[in-house]
């Protein structure tokens, strides 16, 4: 029994050591200029859970400001993500109001404006980066990360993977924007425009069940019941 306990303790220590080495390596591969942004996003998520919209927006303003202080990020897809999040906060506020409340249309319009800004950021970033060859991307990153001195190779390698993933799933990001635009148009009683947005969202990402269900509702059809397996194992990003 003592021997078994010793073996289990040893296995636990080895597991903890491997985990420490892995996460320590991952943390060291993070761009040190954006570490505070990660902390700010934790606060943002907490404020969203607490429905504190004003503080959530204030944090997003700080995140946007932080990104724009770094040349590499000032026009990156991450800024588009910030704009989508801002839009979501305004949309959430709008959906909690009655149709008769004059503030609702103002919030819907503001939400739509942020989505349009996000769409522009995504398109410009996508058009710029998708033209790069592998070597050109390396050259760009080496230039943009020139001020980084410690762990530069690992940091650039991780950033490159993030960019490649973002490019791979860009249509999915567009699809989310058009889905939210469809929701906004629907609540502004612009039903034809709403349908067009949902169709566009589905064309960009055919596994967008939110867009499919909202489109069905507008067309007087029943919502689609998503396959249980697909709920457990979401489809590969596109």
C-alpha positions in Angstrom: 0.0 0.0 0.0 2.8 2.4 0.9 4.5 1.6 -2.4 1.3 2.4 -4.3 0.8 5.7 -2.4 4.4 6.6 -3.2 3.9 5.9 -6.9 0.7 8.0 -7.0 2.4 10.9 -5.3 5.3 10.6 -7.8 2.8 10.6 -10.7 1.1 13.7 -9.3 4.4 15.5 -8.8 5.4 14.7 -12.4 2.0 15.8 -13.7 2.2 19.1 -11.8 5.8 19.7 -13.0 4.8 19.1 -16.7 1.8 21.4 -16.3 4.0 24.1 -14.7 6.6 23.8 -17.5 3.8 23.9 -20.2 2.0 26.9 -18.8 5.1 28.8 -17.9 6.3 28.3 -21.5 2.9 29.5 -22.8 2.9 32.6 -20.6 6.4 33.5 -21.7 5.2 33.3 -25.3 2.6 36.0 -24.7 3.3 39.5 -26.0 4.3 41.4 -22.8 2.8 44.6 -24.3 -0.7 43.0 -24.2 -0.6 41.3 -20.8 -2.6 44.0 -19.1 -5.3 43.7 -21.8 -5.9 40.0 -20.8 -6.4 41.2 -17.2 -8.8 43.9 -18.4 -10.9 41.3 -20.3 -11.3 39.3 -17.1 -12.9 42.4 -15.6 -15.0 43.0 -18.7 -16.4 39.4 -18.5 -17.2 39.9 -14.8 -19.1 43.1 -15.5 -21.0 41.5 -18.3 -22.1 38.7 -15.9 -23.1 41.3 -13.4 -25.0 43.2 -16.1 -23.0 46.3 -15.2 -23.0 47.8 -18.7 -21.4 51.1 -17.9 -18.3 49.5 -16.4 -18.2 46.9 -19.2 -18.1 49.7 -21.8 -15.5 51.6 -19.8 -13.2 48.6 -19.7 -13.7 48.1 -23.5 -12.7 51.7 -24.0 -9.5 51.0 -22.0 -8.8 47.8 -24.0 -9.2 49.7 -27.3 -6.9 52.5 -26.1 -4.3 49.9 -25.0 -4.3 48.2 -28.4 -4.0 51.5 -30.3 -0.9 52.4 -28.4 0.9 49.5 -30.1 1.4 49.8 -33.9 1.0 46.1 -34.6 -2.4 46.0 -32.9 -3.9 49.4 -33.7 -5.7 48.1 -36.8 -5.7 44.4 -35.9 -8.7 42.0 -35.8 -8.5 42.3 -32.0 -9.8 45.9 -32.3 -12.7 44.5 -34.4 -13.4 42.1 -31.5 -13.6 45.1 -29.1 -16.1 46.8 -31.4 -18.2 43.7 -31.6 -18.2 43.5 -27.8 -19.2 47.1 -27.6 -22.0 46.5 -30.0 -23.2 43.5 -27.9 -23.3 45.6 -24.7 -25.5 48.2 -26.4 -27.7 45.5 -28.0 -28.2 43.8 -24.7 -29.3 47.1 -23.2 -31.7 47.7 -26.1 -33.3 44.3 -25.9 -34.1 44.8 -22.2 -36.2 47.9 -23.1 -39.8 48.0 -24.2 -40.5 49.0 -27.8 -42.2 52.2 -26.6 -39.0 53.4 -24.9 -37.3 56.0 -27.1 -33.9 55.0 -25.7 -34.2 51.6 -27.4 -33.8 52.9 -30.9 -30.8 55.0 -29.9 -29.1 51.9 -28.4 -29.9 49.8 -31.5 -28.4 52.5 -33.7 -25.3 52.7 -31.6 -25.0 49.0 -31.6 -25.3 48.9 -35.4 -22.6 51.7 -35.7 -20.1 49.6 -33.7 -20.8 46.5 -35.9 -20.2 48.5 -39.0 -16.9 49.7 -37.5 -16.0 46.1 -36.6 -16.8 45.0 -40.2 -14.5 47.6 -41.6 -11.6 46.7 -39.3 -12.0 43.0 -40.2 -12.2 43.6 -43.9 -9.1 45.9 -43.9 -7.1 43.5 -41.7 -8.2 40.5 -43.7 -7.3 42.1 -47.1 -3.9 43.1 -45.8 -2.8 39.9 -44.1 -4.2 37.3 -46.5 -1.9 38.6 -49.2 1.2 37.8 -47.2 3.3 34.8 -48.0 4.7 32.8 -45.1 8.0 34.6 -45.4 6.4 38.0 -45.7 4.4 37.4 -42.6 7.6 36.4 -40.7 9.3 39.6 -41.9 6.3 41.7 -40.9 6.2 40.2 -37.4 10.0 40.6 -36.9 9.6 44.2 -37.7 6.5 44.8 -35.6 8.1 42.9 -32.6 11.5 44.5 -32.9 11.3 46.1 -29.5 10.7 42.7 -27.8 14.0 41.4 -26.4 13.2 38.4 -24.2 11.6 35.2 -25.7 11.2 37.1 -29.0 11.2 33.9 -31.2 8.5 32.1 -29.1 6.4 35.3 -28.9 6.5 35.8 -32.7 5.8 32.1 -33.3 2.7 32.3 -31.1 1.5 35.5 -32.6 1.9 34.0 -36.1 -0.4 31.1 -35.1 -3.0 33.5 -33.8 -3.0 35.5 -37.0 -3.2 32.3 -39.1 -6.2 31.1 -37.0 -7.9 34.4 -37.2 -7.5 34.4 -41.0 -8.8 30.8 -41.1 -12.0 31.7 -39.2 -12.6 35.2 -40.6 -15.8 34.2 -42.3 -17.1 33.0 -39.0 -16.4 36.4 -37.5 -18.2 38.1 -40.4 -21.1 35.7 -39.9 -21.4 36.7 -36.2 -21.5 40.4 -37.3 -24.3 39.8 -39.9 -26.3 37.7 -37.3 -26.2 40.6 -34.8 -27.0 43.1 -37.6 -30.0 40.9 -38.4 -31.2 41.0 -34.8 -30.8 44.8 -34.8 -32.7 45.2 -38.0 -35.5 42.9 -36.7 -36.0 45.0 -33.6 -36.0 48.1 -35.7 -38.9 46.4 -37.6 -36.8 46.3 -40.8 -37.7 42.7 -41.6 -36.5 42.5 -45.2 -33.0 43.9 -44.2 -33.0 41.5 -41.3 -33.6 38.5 -43.5 -30.8 39.6 -45.9 -28.4 39.8 -42.9 -29.3 36.3 -41.7 -29.0 34.8 -45.2 -25.5 36.5 -45.5 -24.5 35.1 -42.1 -25.5 31.6 -43.1 -23.7 31.9 -46.5 -20.5 32.8 -44.6 -20.9 30.0 -42.0 -23.4 27.3 -42.7 -23.3 26.0 -39.1 -24.6 29.4 -37.7 -27.7 28.0 -36.0 -28.5 31.3 -34.4 -28.9 32.9 -37.8 -30.8 29.9 -39.1 -33.3 29.9 -36.2 -33.8 33.7 -36.4 -34.4 33.4 -40.1 -36.9 30.6 -39.6 -38.8 32.7 -37.0 -39.1 35.6 -39.4 -40.4 33.2 -42.0 -42.9 31.7 -39.7 -41.1 28.4 -39.5 -40.1 26.3 -36.5 -36.6 26.7 -35.0 -34.0 24.1 -35.9 -33.1 21.6 -33.2 -29.4 21.3 -33.2 -28.0 17.8 -33.1 -26.9 16.7 -29.6 -23.5 15.6 -30.9 -22.9 18.9 -32.5 -23.8 20.7 -29.3 -21.1 18.6 -27.5 -18.6 18.8 -30.3 -19.0 22.1 -32.3 -18.0 22.0 -36.0 -14.5 22.9 -37.1 -14.0 26.6 -37.5 -14.2 27.9 -41.1 
